């Protein structure tokens, strides 16, 4: 199965992360979740449980998902999107600097009208890849599953952006980079951030606002 989508040029090293659990908890208390770095099964499950927890705590208050990611796990991103649609509250999304592949998918999966990008954020759409091997029968089964997954993902991107499926398919065959204005034109986002109030919710206004 296609496990990961293309990862962009984000570097990592062994130094201690500055974005600590304390910082995450402070944002969580404001109903802000953050996908920073590659999406994998661990942080994907964390985001899913956080979405469900916040949805149960206050069904009418919005949730914000901030994204700075080179991509990652396809099963995780599909599960997160399912939960974003399942919770009763609106889920706004924001591209902080980089939203590649799975990051792009989650960015455009936000509640329509509440999908944002900072002015110099970059978005990458890429179909993804998977290693296929084994016997002829195994290869055929894997190829069928890969085609199903690709069609599912691209179909959802088409629905979220309003672009025809064929155009999304063609554009996803190779790395396709978008500036924030281009992402707005394509339909990945609804707004480019212009004011502080759009990014940081206050006590009376939860989630990113229009």
Long-range contacts (C-beta under 8 A, 24 or more apart in sequence): 1-74, 1-75, 1-130, 1-142, 1-145, 1-146, 1-149, 2-74, 2-128, 2-129, 2-130, 2-145, 2-146, 2-149, 2-150, 3-73, 3-74, 3-75, 3-130, 4-71, 4-72, 4-73, 4-74, 4-102, 4-128, 4-130, 5-71, 5-72, 5-74, 5-77, 5-100, 5-101, 5-102, 5-105, 5-126, 5-127, 5-128, 5-129, 6-71, 6-100, 6-101, 6-124, 6-126, 6-128, 6-129, 6-175, 7-38, 7-70, 7-71, 7-72, 7-100, 7-101, 8-70, 8-71, 8-98, 8-100, 8-101, 8-124, 9-70, 10-37, 10-38, 10-69, 10-70, 10-98, 12-37, 27-66, 28-54, 30-200, 30-201, 30-206, 31-58, 31-61, 31-62, 31-63, 31-64, 31-201, 31-206, 31-207, 32-63, 32-64, 32-65, 32-66, 32-201, 33-63, 33-64, 33-65, 33-66, 34-65, 34-66, 34-67, 34-68, 35-65, 35-66, 35-67, 35-68, 35-69, 35-103, 35-106, 36-68, 36-69, 37-68, 37-69, 37-70, 38-69, 38-70, 38-71, 38-72, 39-69, 39-71, 39-72, 39-73, 39-76, 39-77, 39-102, 39-103, 39-106, 40-72, 40-73, 40-76, 41-73, 41-75, 41-76, 43-76, 44-72, 44-73, 44-75, 44-76, 44-77, 44-79, 44-80, 45-76, 47-80, 48-76, 48-79, 48-80, 48-83, 51-80, 51-83, 51-84, 51-87, 51-91, 52-83, 52-86, 52-87, 54-87, 54-89, 55-86, 55-87, 55-88, 55-89, 58-89, 58-206, 59-87, 59-88, 59-89, 60-88, 60-89, 61-89, 61-206, 61-207, 62-89, 62-90, 62-91, 62-92, 62-111, 62-114, 62-201, 62-206, 62-207, 62-208, 63-87, 63-89, 63-90, 63-91, 63-92, 63-206, 63-207, 64-91, 64-92, 64-93, 64-94, 64-201, 64-207, 64-208, 65-91, 65-92, 65-93, 65-94, 65-106, 65-110, 66-93, 66-94, 66-96, 67-93, 67-94, 67-95, 67-96, 67-99, 67-103, 67-106, 67-107, 68-95, 68-96, 68-97, 68-98, 68-99, 68-103, 69-98, 69-99, 69-100, 69-102, 69-103, 69-106, 70-98, 70-100, 70-101, 70-103, 71-100, 71-101, 71-102, 71-103, 71-104, 71-124, 71-126, 71-128, 72-101, 72-102, 72-103, 73-102, 74-102, 74-128, 74-149, 74-153, 76-102, 77-102, 77-105, 77-106, 78-152, 78-153, 80-106, 80-109, 81-105, 81-106, 81-109, 81-156, 84-109, 84-110, 84-111, 85-109, 89-207, 90-114, 90-207, 91-207, 92-116, 92-207, 92-208, 92-209, 93-189, 93-208, 94-118, 94-193, 94-199, 94-208, 95-121, 95-122, 95-123, 95-180, 95-183, 95-189, 96-121, 97-121, 97-122, 98-122, 98-124, 99-123, 99-124, 99-188, 100-124, 100-126, 101-125, 101-126, 101-128, 104-157, 104-188, 105-153, 105-156, 105-157, 107-188, 107-189, 108-157, 108-160, 108-161, 108-187, 108-188, 108-189, 109-156, 109-160, 112-160, 112-190, 113-190, 113-210, 114-190, 114-207, 114-208, 114-209, 114-210, 115-188, 115-189, 115-190, 115-191, 116-189, 116-190, 116-191, 116-192, 116-193, 116-198, 116-199, 116-208, 117-180, 117-183, 117-184, 117-188, 117-189, 117-191, 117-192, 117-193, 118-180, 118-192, 118-193, 119-180, 119-192, 119-193, 120-179, 120-180, 121-180, 121-183, 122-177, 122-178, 122-179, 122-180, 123-177, 123-178, 123-180, 123-182, 123-183, 123-188, 123-189, 124-175, 124-176, 124-177, 124-178, 125-157, 125-168, 125-171, 125-172, 125-176, 125-178, 125-188, 126-172, 126-174, 126-175, 126-176, 127-153, 127-154, 127-169, 127-172, 127-173, 128-153, 160-187, 160-188, 161-186, 161-187, 161-188, 162-187, 163-187
